[in-house]
Amino acid sequence: MVSNLNEIQLMGDSERLIILRKRLCMSQFQMAKDLSISPSYLGQVERGELPFSPALKARINNYLEREKEVDEQDIYSHI
């Protein structure tokens, strides 16, 4: 599982974001909801119409870290 957006090696952050979203099997709407941003903003960032801000990168990395912690708790809760 990806734990940091920078682990995805592509041309730019927008491409990394698209690949990450697809790897997570999420729609733009689902990911935007989980990141507490609007779906239109996410779409504009993915299309390169708006810059990929450091704040968005931080939100994504925080989201991934939270998901990783939840996955680890699920693994250990069955032992």
Secondary structure as GFF3:
##gff-version 3
##sequence-region A 1 79
A	DSSP	three_ten_helix	5	7	.	.	.	ID=ss1
A	DSSP	alpha_helix	13	23	.	.	.	ID=ss2
A	DSSP	alpha_helix	28	35	.	.	.	ID=ss3
A	DSSP	alpha_helix	39	46	.	.	.	ID=ss4
A	DSSP	alpha_helix	54	77	.	.	.	ID=ss5
###
